[in-house]
Amino acid sequence: MALRRATFRLYPTKKVNNLLHYHQRLHKELYNAAVSNRITSYRKFGKSVSYFEQQNCLPDFKEVWAEYKQINSQSLQATLKRVDLAFQRFFKGLGGYPKFKSIRRYSGWSYPSFTGWKCHSTGDNGYLELAKIGSIQMRGKSRLWGHPKALDIVHRNGKWYASVVLDIDDELLRNSRKTDDGIVAIDLGCNDAIAWTNGEENGLISAPRFFRNAEQKIKQLSKGKRRKRSPNLKKKQKASRRWKKAQSQISKIYRKVANQRQNWVHQVTTRIISGNSTVVTEQLEVKNMSAKAKKGGAPKAQRKRDKRKKQKTGLNKSILDVGMGMIKQSLKAKLDDVSGVFSEAPTKKIKPSQTCPKCGHQEKKSLDQRVHICSNCEYTQQRDIASGEVLLLWYSGRLPGLGTSLADADRSSSTSRTRKTAGSMKQLGEKKRQKSCSTGGNVETPPSTK
């Protein structure tokens, strides 16, 4: 059995919409109360509060705050678990210190199991039934449908969504996609989003430039928004209606660009997977590639850095507009369905854009050199396609001057992928059973934190 997500758009009535916002506010206040409890306990008493202590305090918490009695208990536990994961990320150095959230920064809540809700659908539209809230019409279509296991209610950009976790049979998942046993190498870039080659044929897929096409409209609306009264917490100043209207228009354009990019990535990766069960690409650290230029230094060096900063800003926009990370994640997920292989070549070792696929000679090139012309063997090819040929030769072990080992391949897309156990519900259950066994089954409930 495999877990997959299916997201549906919700269309609540006015009464149900108010109840959804009410439950969202209650979960937000519980989140902030749990964060405050951990901070106060450590600062005043030097004691760290665990997830299980806060979970065991929920019955006493409900006695004081009676409105929480109508909310599903496992949903409240999932909110406390969200606080625990935020602190775990901070202690591991993966995120900042957890902060209190406003209602605009709190997206929604979760139902970690099949209790408190029912999904009346077979994968195409239907309606969602939430306990203490009511029935909500939902629209959308899932490519595959299985047994619903969990649910996330999300409020984003003024709209409600239901993200359903489905348990799908492995055989149904394998038969859902048809693919051939081909091998293709792809090179990701800014001018041409994807350059592909399979050894016999080559091709280029131009970058769609969704954000670049909408950038001028965003600048015009942003200029108008700056002339309107913006919110200021220090001065206790609220935003004007005209400012909110302008902000809504800008958000709508950003949302449209994101949807266009996601749809384009889905279509392109589906075409790639339909004829190839093995995809080879290079290791790309998109976060490092799109980092800001460094600041500081002497005045003369500072002017050079300012010029480089503007150039780097434009390059970062182009990198993020293509969605290189989204393309790689989508390829991995779809290869996982067909038990395919997703291999990433070590960029620093092979240097695909600087290596000749015919003789293996390496020569540095600037970004404006779009044609590969080898000074050693005079082989001429489009730069990105030549990089794809290098990747394909590396995977097959025929790259001149370099070898390859499939042990370096990233096989996370195969069926033997390992699931992370940090913070999982299974790990929590094992820890809770160990705690219960060590105390003879009697777990002491800590005092209520009022």
N, C-alpha and C positions, 0 to 999 in steps of 0.2 A: 504494500500500500504506500502511496506517495501523497504528500500534502501539497495542495495548490490553492491559490487565492482567486476569487472571482469578485469583482467590484461592481456594485449596482448603484444607480442614482435613485435617491429617495424623493418622493413627492408627498410630504405630509400635509394634512389639513391645518388650518390656522390653530385649532385647539391642540392638535398633536405637536405642532411646531413649538408652541409655548411650553409643552411638557418636555420636549427634547432639550430646549434651552434650560429649563429648570433642573433637569437631571445633570446636564453638563455643568451647571454652576455648583451643584452639590458635590460632584466628583472633583471639581477644581478646589473647592474649599477643604475637602478631605485631603487632597494632595498637599496643600499649603499647611494644613494642621500637622500632617505627618512630618514634613520638612522642619517645621518649627519645633516639634517635639524632639527630634534628633539633635537640632542645634542647641536647644535649651538644656537638654540632659547632659550634653558633653561639656558645655561652657560652665554650667553651675555645679555639676556633680562629677565631672570627669568620666562619665559612663556612656558607652556607645549603645545605642538602641538597635536591636536587630529587627529583621522583618517579622519573625515569629512573635516577638513581644508585641509589636504593634498589631499584628493580626489577632492575637489573643485578647487584646483590649477592645476589639470591635463591639462585642456585646455590651460592655459597659458604656462605650461611646454612644451606642444607639439609645441607651436609657436616658442619656442627657440630651441628645439631639434626636428627638423622636421622628423627624422627617426622614431619617436614613433607614427606618424600618421598612419602608416601601420599596427600597432598592435591593436588587439581588445581592446576596452576601458575597458570592464569588466575584461579582463585578467590583465590589468594594475591595476585596483582596487583591484583584488585579491592579487597582489604583495604587495600593500600598506597595505592590511589587514594582510598579513603575518608579516609585520613590527609591526603593532599594537598589534598583538597577542604575539609577542616576548617581547614587553615592558610590556604587561599585566602579562605575566608569571614572569617577573623580579620583578614587584611591589608586586606580591602575594607571592614571595619567592620560586617559583617553578623552577626557572632557573637563569642562570647568566645574566650579563648585555649584551644586544645585541651588536654584533661586526660586523665590515665590513667583507663581504664574498668575497673570491676569486672565480674564475670561477670553480675551482675544488671542492669547498665546496657548490656550488649552484646547486642543483640537477635538477631543472626545473621550470615550471610554470603551472598555472591552468586556466581553463575556468569554472567559477562557474555556468554558465547556458548554455542552448543549443543554443548558438550563436557563430559564428566564426569557427564552425567545424561541420562535419557530419561523422557519423559512418555507413558505408555500410557493415553491417553484421547481421546475425541472431544468433550469439553466437559461430559460428565456422569459424575461419579465417576471410577473408574479407579485406577491405582496409579503411583507415582513410583519410578524406579530411580536411585539415587545410587551412583557409583563408590566403592568401599572402604567403603560403609556398608550397602547392601542395598536391598531392595524395601520400599516403604511404601504402605499403603493410604491413599487420599485420597478425601474426600467433598466434593461441591460441584457446582455447575452454572454453566457459563458461557453467557451469552446468545449469544455468537458464538464461533466457534472458527476458528483459523487455524494457521499454522506457528509452533511454539514457537521463540523466539529467545534468551531469557535467563530466569534463574530466581533468585529470592530465597528463602532459607530463613529464616523468622522464628519466634522463640520469644517468645510474649507471654502473660502471665498463666497460665503453666504449660502452655500448649498450643503445638503446632507447626503452622505454616502454610506453604504453598508458594504464592508469588506468581509466576505465569508470565507473561512478556511474549510476546504473540502478534502476529504479522504478518498482518493481515487485509486482504483485497482491498477496494478502495474501493467497488466496485459492490455487494458483499455488505453493506458497512457502510451504504450509502445505502438499500438495500432493506430493512434490518432494522427501520427505524422508519417508521411511517405518520403523516403529519401533514397538516394543512390550511394554506392560505395566510392564516391569520388573524393579527391583530396584537393583542396584549394588553399592558397596562401593569399592573405590580404594585408595591405599596408594602409594605415589610416593617416589622413592628412587634412589640411585646411582648405586648399584649393579644390582638390578632388577628394571627397570624403573617403572613398574606398577605391583602391586599385587592386584588382584581383588577377590571379593567374593560376591555371591548373597544369601548366607545362606545355599545353597545346594552344590554348586560347588565352587572350588577355582582354581586360576591360576596365573602364573607368566609370565611376559613379560620382557625378558632380555634387558638391556640397549644396544643400538646399538654401542656406542662409536665411532662415526664418527670422532670427533676431535682427540681422542686418537690414532686412527689408522693413521691419517695423520700428527700427531705431529712431528714424526721423520723427515719426508720429509720437513716440514716447517722449522725445525731447521737447516737442511743442507743448504737449500736455503738462510736462513737468515744469516748464517755464511759466505756464499759466497758474499752476498750483502754488508756486513760490510767491505769487502776488496775493494769495488769499491767506486768511488767518489760520495758522497751523496750531495744533495742540501744544501746550507747554505745561508740564507737570509742576515745575518750580514756581511758575507764576499762577498756577491754578487756572489756566486758560483753556477753554474748550475749543475744539475745531469748529469752524463755520460750516454751514451746510454746503456752500460752494466748494470748500476744500475737500469735504467728504465725497462730493460728486466727482471732482477731478481725480481723487485717489481711486475711486471705484472704476473710472474709465481706464486709468493706467493699469490697474490690477487685471482688468478684463483683457487687455492686450497681452500682458505677460502670460495669462492663463491660456490664451489662444495660441501663442508661440510654443508654450510647453506641450500643449495637446498636438500641435502639428508635428513637432519634433518626435514625440512618442509614437505617433501613427506612422511617420516615415521610417523610423528605426524598426518598427515591427514589420513593415512591408519588405524592407530591404533584407533584413536578416532571415525572413521566411523564404525569400527567393534563394538566398545562399544555401540554407539548410536543405531545401528541396532537392538539390542535386549533389550534395556533398555531406558525408558523414564525418569528415575530418577537416578541421579548420586550423590553419597555422597563422600566427601573427607574432608580433614582437611585444616584449614587456614594455608597457607605458605607464609611468606614474603621472596621471593627469593632474593630480593635486600639485605636484612639484613643477610640472610644465606650465601651469597657469598661475604660479606664485608671482607676487609683486616684485618689481625691481628694487634693489637695495637703495637706501638713502644715505646722506651724510658725505663727509669728505671736504676737501679744499674747494674754494669757489669755482676754479676752472674745472675741476673734476665733477663738481656739483652740476654745472651746466650740461656736461656730457651725460650725467646720470639722469637729469630731467628729460633730455632728448630721448635717451634710451627708455625711460619710464613710459613716455607716450607711445613709443613703438611697441613696448612690451604689453601695454594696455590693449592696443589694437590686436596684437597676436593672441592675447588671452581671450578676448571676445570671440575670435574666430575659432579657437580651440574648443571653447565651451559651447559655441553655437552648433558645432558638428555633433556633439554628444558622443565622444569617443568611449567614455566609460559606459554609457547606456548601450552602445553597440556591442561591447565585449560582454556585458552582463546578459544581454538578450541572447547572444550566440551561445553562451554557456548554458543558459536555462533550456534552450531549445535542443541543444545537443544532448542534454541530460535525458530528454524525453525519448530520444532515439538511440540511447547508449552509444553516442558518438564520442569523439576525442577532440578536445580543445587544447592545443599546444601553443605555448608562448616561448619564443626564442630569446635567449639572453642578449639584450640590445648592446650592452657595453662590450661584450665579447665579439659579437658578429659584426656590429655596425652596418646594418643592411643598406642604408642610404649612401655609405661611403665605400662599399665593397662591390667589385665587379663580379657578376654571376658567371662569367666565362673563364676568367683566369684567377680570380681571388685577390686581385690587386686592390689595395685600399688607398683612397685619396680623398682628402677633405673637400667638401663642397659647401658653399654658402646656400642660404635658403632660396635665393633668387635663381639658382641654377636648376632649371626644371628638366634638363636633358642630361642623361648619363653618357659621357664620352670617355672611355677608358684610354688613358695615355699609354698603357702597356700593350693591349691587344686591339685598341681602336673599336671596341664594341660600343654601339650606339643604341640607346633605348630610352624611353620615357622614364624619368627618375623613379617615380613611385612603382611602376611596373617592374623595373630592375630590382627594387627592394623586395618586391613580392617573389621574384625569381630566386633571390638569395635565400629567402625564408623557406621556399619550397625545396631548394637543394640542401639546406641545412637539415630539414626534417628527414629527407631521404638518405642523408649521409653522403652526398655526392658534391658537397661544396668544396671547391679547390682550396687547399691549404688549411681547412678546418674540418673537424669531424662533428658528429652529433651523437647524442644518446637519448633514447626515449625516456630514460629515467628523469630527464630534465623537463619532460612534458607535464603540463598542468592537466591532470585527469580528473579534476573536480567535477567535470560534466558527465562522468561515467556513473553507473549505478552503484558503484562502491564508494560513493562520497561519504565522508565522515561528518557528522553533525556536531556543531559546537555544543558543549554541555554546560557552559558557564551561564548560570542564571535560568536554566530550563526548569520546567515544572517537574520533570522526572528527578532532577537533582534535588529540588526542594522536598519532594516526597520522600526520597531516601534519607535526607538529613532529618526530616521530621520523625521518621520511623526510628532512626538511631537514637534521637533524643528521647522518644517515648520509651524505648526499650531500656535505656540507661537509667530511667527513673521508675522502672517497674510499671509503666503505663500511666503513671500519674504525673502529668505535666502541670507545674504550678503556674497559675495565671498571675502575671504581674499586676500591680495596682493600677487603677484607672488613671489616665492622664487627662485631667480636666482643664 
